[in-house]
């Protein structure tokens, strides 16, 4: 395959995967606002199996700091409550006849600082993955030039195109971080 028609599809798929991974990581970083995604990692004991919390009930936002879990089966109330307490999220849990309320405390400035450090670390992990994907394509292009499948000019143009794609993805990652940073600080 000549460099002129180098297909960046595998790089694009990996870059999109990095973006999606960072999105999931950021969704799990709790900010001042309560969102149902914060409970996604919690597994509830239900009929002898461990299942995600959203499979035993509906998770809705009651207000900025409160989530409500309305179980499909009221007999699972205690199991839901136990799973949330065991997850050790630093939240208050209260149940009534309609379900379980999860109340998130206000964030302290220390906690905000910790969350920002965590978000920055995840951003850096994403950028490292992106650089690894770029380096693999560069290596492939160098091998194509060595084997005569591609001229130096074609390789140069392909590398320029690759760099544009890397920069575009890095801008997306940076934008995601900026949004999360605003969320944490508000």
N, C-alpha and C positions, 0 to 999 in steps of 0.2 A: 504494500500500500504506500503510495507516495505521500509526502508530507503536505502537499498542496491540499489534498483531500483528507487530511488527518481528522479523524472523528473524535470530538471531545465528549461524546455521549457518556463514556464511562466516568470521565472526570466530573461531568455535570451531575451525574447520578450520585457520586460520592459527595460532591459539594452540597447537594440538596439534602443528603443524609446528615451531613454535619449541621446544617441549618435546623433540620427537624429535631436532631438530638439536643441541640442547645435550647430549642423551644421547650422541649419536655423538661429539661433540667431546670430552666427558669420557672416553669409552671410549678415545680415542686418547692421553689424557694418562697417561703411565706413572707408576705409583706403585711402592711397594716390592714389590707382588705382580705376578707374571707372569700375564697373561691372554691367551688366543688373539687377542682383538680388537686387541691391540697390533700384531700383524703384518698386519692387514687392508689397510694401505696399501701393503704391499710387493708389487711385480710381479715375476714370475719369467719368464725367457725359456724358453718351452717349445714345441717344434716350430715355431719361427719366429714365435711370437706372444707378447705379454706378457700374462700372466694373473695374477690374484690368487693369493697363496701357498696359500690354502685350496682351490684347484682343482688343485694338483699333489700334494697330500698331506694327511694328517690332522694337525691341530695339537692337541696335548694338553698339559695341565699336568703336569709331572713332579714339581715341588715348588714352594714359594712363589716361587722366583727362577728356575726353569728351565722352558722349553717344549721339547717334542720335536715335530719335524716328521717324519712317516713318509711318504715319497713313495710314490705309487702305482707309479711307475716309477723303479727305483733309478738309472737312467742320468741322472736329473735332479738327483741329489745335488749335483754341483758347481754347477749353475745356481742352486739354492736357496741354497747357501752364499754364492755370489757376490752374489746379490740382497740378502741380509741384511747382508752386509758393506758393500755399496754404499749401503744405506739409511742408514748412519752413525747408528745408534741408541745407540752407546756400549755395545754388548753383546759378550760373548765368544761365538764360534761354534766348535763342535766336531762333527765328523761321525764316524760309525762305520758298520758294515755295515747297521744298522737305520734310520739316518736322521741328522738333524741336531739337535743340542742347542743351544739359545739360552739363554745364562746372563746374567741381568740383574744388574748390580752393586748393592750396597747404595746407597741414596740418601744423599748428603751433605746437611748442613743447608742449604748454599747452593742445591743442586739442588731441595730441598723448597720453599725460598722462591721460586725461579723458577717451579716448577710451580704453586704457589698463586697467583702473579701471573697466570700464563697462565689458570688456571681462573677467576679473578675477571674477567679481561678477556672471556672467553667468556660468563660470566654476564651481564656488562654488555651485550655484543652482543645476547644473547637478549632482555634487558629493553628495549633500544632497538627491536628488531623488534616486540615486543609493544606498545610505546607507539605505534609507527607504525600498527599495525593498529587500535588504539583510536582514534587521531586520525582515521583514515579513516571509522570508524563515526560519530564525533561530527560530522564534516563532513556526512556523509550525513543525519544526523538534523536538523542545522541547516537543510539545504536542503529537507527535507520540511516543516519548520515554515514556512519562508519561502514555499513554494509552496502552503501551505494543506492539505497532506496529513496534517497532524498538529498537534494543539494543543500549547501550551506545557507543560501538565501531562503529556501523553502523552510528550513529548520528555524531560521531567525524569525520569519513571519509567523510560523506556528507558535513559537515561544512568546511572541508579542501578543497573539490572540489568547494564549493561555494566561498570560499575566493580566490581561483585561478581565478575564473570567474570575481570576483569583481576587482581584481588587473589588469587583462587583460583589462577590460573596462576602469579602471582609467588610464591605460597607453595610451589607445586610446584618452581619453578626454585630457590628458596632451599633447599628440602629436598635437591634434587639436589646443590647446591653443598656443603651441610653434610656430606653423605655422602662426597663426593669429598675434601673438606678432611680428614675423619677418615682416609680411605684414605691420603692423601699423608703425613699426620703419623704414621701408625702403622708 
